[in-house]
Amino acid sequence: MAKRSGRQVVKVFEDAGISGAKGRDQRPGLDDMMKAVNAREFDMVASWSVDRLGRSLTDLLSILQGLHEKE
């Protein structure tokens, strides 16, 4: 997908074996991604599906707000 869009994958963040229902404090991959977003290490985040970012609506809204603030 990145290649077709003319983008470069800088880093892949994952929480293998950890439920998306857990909060950021229990998901080191998500926490690392949000720290990289705050440091502006890249200009785009891609996910296979929005439910991969978070299963809880409250957590998902918080993540999306954090991403939106760095636009």
N, CA, C and O atoms as a GROMACS GRO file, in nm:
protein
  284
    1MET      N    1   0.082  -0.118   0.000
    1MET     CA    2   0.000   0.000   0.000
    1MET      C    3   0.088   0.125   0.000
    1MET      O    4   0.061   0.220  -0.074
    2ALA      N    5   0.192   0.126   0.082
    2ALA     CA    6   0.279   0.243   0.090
    2ALA      C    7   0.348   0.267  -0.044
    2ALA      O    8   0.354   0.381  -0.092
    3LYS      N    9   0.398   0.163  -0.103
    3LYS     CA   10   0.469   0.177  -0.230
    3LYS      C   11   0.376   0.232  -0.339
    3LYS      O   12   0.416   0.320  -0.416
    4ARG      N   13   0.253   0.182  -0.345
    4ARG     CA   14   0.158   0.231  -0.445
    4ARG      C   15   0.124   0.377  -0.425
    4ARG      O   16   0.091   0.447  -0.521
    5SER      N   17   0.133   0.424  -0.301
    5SER     CA   18   0.102   0.564  -0.270
    5SER      C   19   0.225   0.654  -0.276
    5SER      O   20   0.216   0.774  -0.250
    6GLY      N   21   0.340   0.595  -0.311
    6GLY     CA   22   0.462   0.673  -0.318
    6GLY      C   23   0.517   0.709  -0.180
    6GLY      O   24   0.589   0.807  -0.165
    7ARG      N   25   0.483   0.629  -0.082
    7ARG     CA   26   0.529   0.653   0.056
    7ARG      C   27   0.634   0.549   0.094
    7ARG      O   28   0.646   0.444   0.030
    8GLN      N   29   0.708   0.580   0.198
    8GLN     CA   30   0.809   0.489   0.250
    8GLN      C   31   0.769   0.447   0.391
    8GLN      O   32   0.731   0.530   0.472
    9VAL      N   33   0.777   0.318   0.419
    9VAL     CA   34   0.750   0.269   0.554
    9VAL      C   35   0.874   0.297   0.637
    9VAL      O   36   0.982   0.246   0.609
   10VAL      N   37   0.857   0.379   0.739
   10VAL     CA   38   0.967   0.417   0.827
   10VAL      C   39   0.985   0.314   0.937
   10VAL      O   40   1.097   0.274   0.969
   11LYS      N   41   0.875   0.272   0.996
   11LYS     CA   42   0.880   0.175   1.104
   11LYS      C   43   0.744   0.108   1.118
   11LYS      O   44   0.640   0.169   1.092
   12VAL      N   45   0.746  -0.016   1.160
   12VAL     CA   46   0.624  -0.090   1.187
   12VAL      C   47   0.613  -0.106   1.338
   12VAL      O   48   0.706  -0.154   1.404
   13PHE      N   49   0.500  -0.067   1.392
   13PHE     CA   50   0.474  -0.080   1.535
   13PHE      C   51   0.368  -0.188   1.551
   13PHE      O   52   0.266  -0.187   1.483
   14GLU      N   53   0.393  -0.282   1.641
   14GLU     CA   54   0.293  -0.387   1.663
   14GLU      C   55   0.293  -0.432   1.808
   14GLU      O   56   0.393  -0.421   1.879
   15ASP      N   57   0.181  -0.481   1.847
   15ASP     CA   58   0.163  -0.540   1.979
   15ASP      C   59   0.115  -0.683   1.959
   15ASP      O   60   0.001  -0.716   1.989
   16ALA      N   61   0.205  -0.767   1.909
   16ALA     CA   62   0.170  -0.906   1.879
   16ALA      C   63   0.124  -0.978   2.006
   16ALA      O   64   0.193  -0.976   2.108
   17GLY      N   65   0.009  -1.039   1.997
   17GLY     CA   66  -0.044  -1.116   2.108
   17GLY      C   67  -0.107  -1.034   2.219
   17GLY      O   68  -0.148  -1.089   2.322
   18ILE      N   69  -0.115  -0.902   2.200
   18ILE     CA   70  -0.176  -0.816   2.301
   18ILE      C   71  -0.306  -0.762   2.243
   18ILE      O   72  -0.308  -0.708   2.133
   19SER      N   73  -0.412  -0.776   2.317
   19SER     CA   74  -0.544  -0.732   2.271
   19SER      C   75  -0.550  -0.581   2.252
   19SER      O   76  -0.496  -0.504   2.331
   20GLY      N   77  -0.618  -0.540   2.146
   20GLY     CA   78  -0.643  -0.398   2.121
   20GLY      C   79  -0.737  -0.338   2.223
   20GLY      O   80  -0.755  -0.216   2.227
   21ALA      N   81  -0.797  -0.422   2.306
   21ALA     CA   82  -0.887  -0.373   2.410
   21ALA      C   83  -0.808  -0.320   2.530
   21ALA      O   84  -0.863  -0.251   2.617
   22LYS      N   85  -0.680  -0.352   2.535
   22LYS     CA   86  -0.596  -0.301   2.644
   22LYS      C   87  -0.559  -0.157   2.617
   22LYS      O   88  -0.554  -0.114   2.502
   23GLY      N   89  -0.533  -0.084   2.720
   23GLY     CA   90  -0.497   0.057   2.707
   23GLY      C   91  -0.353   0.075   2.662
   23GLY      O   92  -0.275  -0.020   2.656
   24ARG      N   93  -0.320   0.199   2.630
   24ARG     CA   94  -0.186   0.233   2.582
   24ARG      C   95  -0.078   0.190   2.681
   24ARG      O   96   0.031   0.150   2.641
   25ASP      N   97  -0.108   0.198   2.810
   25ASP     CA   98  -0.010   0.162   2.913
   25ASP      C   99   0.023   0.013   2.912
   25ASP      O  100   0.123  -0.028   2.971
   26GLN      N  101  -0.060  -0.069   2.847
   26GLN     CA  102  -0.036  -0.213   2.838
   26GLN      C  103   0.000  -0.257   2.696
   26GLN      O  104   0.007  -0.376   2.667
   27ARG      N  105   0.022  -0.159   2.607
   27ARG     CA  106   0.055  -0.190   2.467
   27ARG      C  107   0.182  -0.113   2.428
   27ARG      O  108   0.174   0.001   2.382
   28PRO      N  109   0.299  -0.174   2.447
   28PRO     CA  110   0.425  -0.103   2.421
   28PRO      C  111   0.440  -0.057   2.276
   28PRO      O  112   0.499   0.048   2.252
   29GLY      N  113   0.388  -0.131   2.180
   29GLY     CA  114   0.396  -0.089   2.041
   29GLY      C  115   0.317   0.038   2.016
   29GLY      O  116   0.366   0.130   1.950
   30LEU      N  117   0.197   0.043   2.068
   30LEU     CA  118   0.113   0.163   2.054
   30LEU      C  119   0.178   0.280   2.126
   30LEU      O  120   0.180   0.392   2.074
   31ASP      N  121   0.231   0.256   2.244
   31ASP     CA  122   0.296   0.363   2.319
   31ASP      C  123   0.417   0.417   2.242
   31ASP      O  124   0.436   0.538   2.233
   32ASP      N  125   0.498   0.328   2.186
   32ASP     CA  126   0.613   0.371   2.106
   32ASP      C  127   0.570   0.450   1.984
   32ASP      O  128   0.633   0.550   1.948
   33MET      N  129   0.460   0.406   1.919
   33MET     CA  130   0.410   0.478   1.801
   33MET      C  131   0.366   0.619   1.839
   33MET      O  132   0.398   0.716   1.769
   34MET      N  133   0.292   0.631   1.948
   34MET     CA  134   0.244   0.763   1.988
   34MET      C  135   0.360   0.854   2.029
   34MET      O  136   0.354   0.975   2.004
   35LYS      N  137   0.464   0.800   2.090
   35LYS     CA  138   0.583   0.879   2.122
   35LYS      C  139   0.651   0.927   1.993
   35LYS      O  140   0.696   1.041   1.986
   36ALA      N  141   0.658   0.840   1.892
   36ALA     CA  142   0.717   0.877   1.764
   36ALA      C  143   0.631   0.982   1.693
   36ALA      O  144   0.684   1.073   1.629
   37VAL      N  145   0.499   0.971   1.705
   37VAL     CA  146   0.409   1.073   1.649
   37VAL      C  147   0.437   1.207   1.715
   37VAL      O  148   0.449   1.309   1.647
   38ASN      N  149   0.447   1.207   1.848
   38ASN     CA  150   0.473   1.331   1.921
   38ASN      C  151   0.608   1.392   1.884
   38ASN      O  152   0.623   1.514   1.885
   39ALA      N  153   0.706   1.307   1.851
   39ALA     CA  154   0.838   1.355   1.810
   39ALA      C  155   0.843   1.389   1.661
   39ALA      O  156   0.946   1.431   1.609
   40ARG      N  157   0.728   1.371   1.594
   40ARG     CA  158   0.716   1.400   1.450
   40ARG      C  159   0.820   1.325   1.366
   40ARG      O  160   0.881   1.381   1.276
   41GLU      N  161   0.838   1.196   1.398
   41GLU     CA  162   0.933   1.113   1.326
   41GLU      C  163   0.882   1.073   1.188
   41GLU      O  164   0.960   1.027   1.104
   42PHE      N  165   0.754   1.090   1.164
   42PHE     CA  166   0.693   1.060   1.034
   42PHE      C  167   0.568   1.144   1.020
   42PHE      O  168   0.525   1.209   1.115
   43ASP      N  169   0.510   1.144   0.901
   43ASP     CA  170   0.395   1.232   0.877
   43ASP      C  171   0.264   1.158   0.851
   43ASP      O  172   0.164   1.219   0.816
   44MET      N  173   0.266   1.026   0.867
   44MET     CA  174   0.144   0.950   0.841
   44MET      C  175   0.147   0.820   0.920
   44MET      O  176   0.252   0.758   0.937
   45VAL      N  177   0.031   0.779   0.969
   45VAL     CA  178   0.014   0.650   1.034
   45VAL      C  179  -0.086   0.571   0.951
   45VAL      O  180  -0.193   0.622   0.917
   46ALA      N  181  -0.052   0.447   0.919
   46ALA     CA  182  -0.144   0.361   0.845
   46ALA      C  183  -0.173   0.237   0.930
   46ALA      O  184  -0.084   0.185   0.999
   47SER      N  185  -0.296   0.192   0.925
   47SER     CA  186  -0.336   0.073   1.000
   47SER      C  187  -0.425  -0.012   0.909
   47SER      O  188  -0.500   0.041   0.828
   48TRP      N  189  -0.415  -0.144   0.925
   48TRP     CA  190  -0.500  -0.231   0.844
   48TRP      C  191  -0.646  -0.201   0.867
   48TRP      O  192  -0.728  -0.208   0.775
   49SER      N  193  -0.678  -0.168   0.990
   49SER     CA  194  -0.816  -0.140   1.025
   49SER      C  195  -0.816  -0.054   1.151
   49SER      O  196  -0.724  -0.063   1.232
   50VAL      N  197  -0.916   0.029   1.166
   50VAL     CA  198  -0.922   0.117   1.282
   50VAL      C  199  -0.931   0.036   1.412
   50VAL      O  200  -0.887   0.084   1.516
   51ASP      N  201  -0.987  -0.084   1.406
   51ASP     CA  202  -0.995  -0.164   1.528
   51ASP      C  203  -0.860  -0.220   1.570
   51ASP      O  204  -0.846  -0.275   1.679
   52ARG      N  205  -0.760  -0.208   1.484
   52ARG     CA  206  -0.624  -0.248   1.522
   52ARG      C  207  -0.561  -0.143   1.613
   52ARG      O  208  -0.468  -0.174   1.689
   53LEU      N  209  -0.609  -0.022   1.607
   53LEU     CA  210  -0.558   0.083   1.694
   53LEU      C  211  -0.619   0.072   1.833
   53LEU      O  212  -0.549   0.093   1.933
   54GLY      N  213  -0.746   0.041   1.841
   54GLY     CA  214  -0.809   0.028   1.971
   54GLY      C  215  -0.948  -0.029   1.960
   54GLY      O  216  -1.020  -0.002   1.864
   55ARG      N  217  -0.985  -0.108   2.057
   55ARG     CA  218  -1.118  -0.170   2.058
   55ARG      C  219  -1.215  -0.088   2.141
   55ARG      O  220  -1.336  -0.088   2.116
   56SER      N  221  -1.163  -0.018   2.240
   56SER     CA  222  -1.246   0.067   2.324
   56SER      C  223  -1.268   0.199   2.252
   56SER      O  224  -1.172   0.261   2.206
   57LEU      N  225  -1.390   0.243   2.243
   57LEU     CA  226  -1.420   0.368   2.175
   57LEU      C  227  -1.348   0.484   2.242
   57LEU      O  228  -1.297   0.574   2.174
   58THR      N  229  -1.343   0.483   2.373
   58THR     CA  230  -1.276   0.589   2.446
   58THR      C  231  -1.126   0.593   2.412
   58THR      O  232  -1.071   0.699   2.386
   59ASP      N  233  -1.062   0.476   2.414
   59ASP     CA  234  -0.919   0.469   2.380
   59ASP      C  235  -0.895   0.509   2.235
   59ASP      O  236  -0.801   0.582   2.205
   60LEU      N  237  -0.980   0.462   2.145
   60LEU     CA  238  -0.966   0.494   2.004
   60LEU      C  239  -0.978   0.644   1.980
   60LEU      O  240  -0.900   0.701   1.904
   61LEU      N  241  -1.075   0.707   2.043
   61LEU     CA  242  -1.091   0.852   2.028
   61LEU      C  243  -0.969   0.926   2.081
   61LEU      O  244  -0.926   1.026   2.022
   62SER      N  245  -0.913   0.880   2.190
   62SER     CA  246  -0.793   0.942   2.246
   62SER      C  247  -0.675   0.929   2.150
   62SER      O  248  -0.600   1.025   2.130
   63ILE      N  249  -0.657   0.812   2.091
   63ILE     CA  250  -0.549   0.788   1.995
   63ILE      C  251  -0.568   0.878   1.873
   63ILE      O  252  -0.474   0.943   1.828
   64LEU      N  253  -0.689   0.880   1.819
   64LEU     CA  254  -0.716   0.962   1.701
   64LEU      C  255  -0.698   1.110   1.730
   64LEU      O  256  -0.649   1.184   1.644
   65GLN      N  257  -0.736   1.154   1.848
   65GLN     CA  258  -0.716   1.293   1.886
   65GLN      C  259  -0.566   1.326   1.891
   65GLN      O  260  -0.523   1.431   1.844
   66GLY      N  261  -0.488   1.235   1.949
   66GLY     CA  262  -0.344   1.253   1.956
   66GLY      C  263  -0.281   1.261   1.818
   66GLY      O  264  -0.190   1.340   1.795
   67LEU      N  265  -0.330   1.180   1.724
   67LEU     CA  266  -0.279   1.184   1.587
   67LEU      C  267  -0.320   1.316   1.519
   67LEU      O  268  -0.239   1.380   1.453
   68HIS      N  269  -0.445   1.354   1.537
   68HIS     CA  270  -0.497   1.473   1.475
   68HIS      C  271  -0.423   1.600   1.523
   68HIS      O  272  -0.401   1.692   1.445
   69GLU      N  273  -0.386   1.602   1.649
   69GLU     CA  274  -0.315   1.719   1.704
   69GLU      C  275  -0.178   1.741   1.642
   69GLU      O  276  -0.124   1.851   1.648
   70LYS      N  277  -0.122   1.637   1.583
   70LYS     CA  278   0.013   1.648   1.524
   70LYS      C  279   0.010   1.672   1.374
   70LYS      O  280   0.115   1.670   1.310
   71GLU      N  281  -0.106   1.695   1.317
   71GLU     CA  282  -0.117   1.723   1.173
   71GLU      C  283  -0.045   1.849   1.138
   71GLU      O  284  -0.042   1.889   1.022
   0.00000   0.00000   0.00000
